Amino acid sequence: MLLDIFLTIHFILLILISLRVLSRHDLTSPARLAWIVILFILPYLGVVVYWMFGEVHLGRNFTREREQTIDRLRARNPEVLGSHSALVQAVKPEYRAAFAYSANATGFHTTVGNQAELMADASETRRRMIADFDAATDHIHVLYYIWLIDGMGIGTAQALIRAAKRGVTCRAMVDGMGSRKMVRSKLWQEMKDAGVQVSVALPISNILKVMMFSRIDLRNHRKITVIDGKIGYSGSRNCADPEFLVKPKFAPWVDIMLRVEGPIVAQNQMLFASDWLSENPYTPLESFAYYTQPTIKPHTEPQGSYAIKNEVDNDSNVVLNNDEKVHNGFAAQVFSDGPTQRHGTTPQFLGALISQAQRSLIISTPYFVPDYSLVSILCATAYRGVDVTMIFPQNNDSIVVAATSHSYYWQLLEAGVKIYEYKPGLLHAKTLTVDGEIGLIGSTNLDLRSFDLNYENNIVFSDRALTPDIVERQYQYIADSDEVTREQVENWPLPYRIWNNIVATMGPVL
């Protein structure tokens, strides 16, 4: 009798969830199929899995309050958002579509007058960042997905403690899952005791509540550092040493970081403020300072900021002269995404960016679990004659991600995409360069987690000085990699190919 009741309840739940999957507007057809397969292949577990991981939501109240917070930040400091006129002034027409799409999706438009230095390695990043912390006079804001208690983690915490003790306002925020050990540590308490304001993004302290009304795997994957509102650090690195103690088997973790100045720092400041205020709504808006003046630095060579002959700026009605060079740094804007933003933003933005490539496209990413539209765009870009190169780690810390990535190798290679696998460690750098002029750097992986589930932050920029520096770093990765050939993929054992394709079929729900 009890078994009959149980089976009836399960059958009703199965039908209801299947109807829910089939009725959703935000799922692709492959995602719907993957969920239906899971529900029926795993008849009991599938219902539980969908309940825990099937819906992308953080609760209506959270989403509404976050949107209201962002609206208030933008209304108070609209100058931070940049302008369409800067896009027209500083970015070539053939590359504007991706910048325009990003602005429409995120609200952050183009800024000019930015400068950046590419950090040589993790050691230089640590040294320069802590020196900037020690020189801070007003505030330091940091947000990290993972903050480990190692050399970098302890050094950063101690620098914040020193700053707080001399009267600098310090705010430190971490993701509730990625930095859960840090939040429970003595070091975290020492920061609080010293006057550092600390907060947890998407906390999991009440795990049952999270599992019932949200998703435990919706995370804040951002890496934001802002010092006095004028200096920032952007890139792929968490607050952790390359040895990455939680997964030392794959070390060193190889990241890429920029030290940036200019109006782009103000956009990262506003992004930090939106995350901070979501968890600390009583913090006054005026607590966040924004410096939007361009950082002037004359160049001896053209720096990639150009206007087109007789083109009229629709915002200011200024006529720009042919080949007018803007020598006040490069054009850039923040590209951010998250589960409370418009669905499909990241793959659509990446599609726009990739489709603009005319000569070369180089991408490095540790995790390649794309939607099929992105694979198609990559193949189409190679087929039309663009030199497309992709760099992945040879040894991935996720066997599921590795299998899914490998399932796409044949299609990419057949289209003419060059694939390299980095050998010395886990290549964690997320980079994308177009024609040696346009670049993207930040926290976003080319996987469905970054596309749909994580809060991410990146900088997209136009500069013929900075972008070649990123390209040079990408070629250093290639020099330390093995090229993957079609012959190698053809010779993969049949069971291995079947395994890759089975895992990739489940890609939409990974």
Secondary structure, 3 states (H helix, E strand, C coil): CHHHHHHHHHHHHHHHHHHHHHHCCCCCHHHHHHHHHHHHHCCCHHHHHHHHHCCCCCCHHHHHHHHHHHHHHHHHCHHHHCCHHHHHHHCCHHHHHHHHHHHHHHCCCCEEEEEEEECCCHHHHHHHHHHHHHHCCCEEEEEECCECCCHHHHHHHHHHHHHHHCCCEEEEEEECCCCHHHHCCHHHHHHHHCCCEEEEECCCCCHHHHHHHCCCCCEECCEEEEECCCEEEEECCCECCCCCCCCHHHCCEECCEEEEECHHHHHHHHHHHHHHHHHCCCCCHHHCCCCCCCCCCCCCCCCCCECCCCEECCCCCCEECCCCECCCCEEEEEEEECCCCCCCHHHHHHHHHHHCCCCEEEEECCCEECCHHHHHHHHHHHHCCCEEEEEEECCCCCHHHHHHHHHCHHHHHHHCCEEEEECCCEECCCEEEECCCEEEEECCCEEHHHHHHEEEEEEEEECCCHHHHHHHHHHHHHHCEEEECHHHHHCCCHHHHHHHHHHHHCHHHC
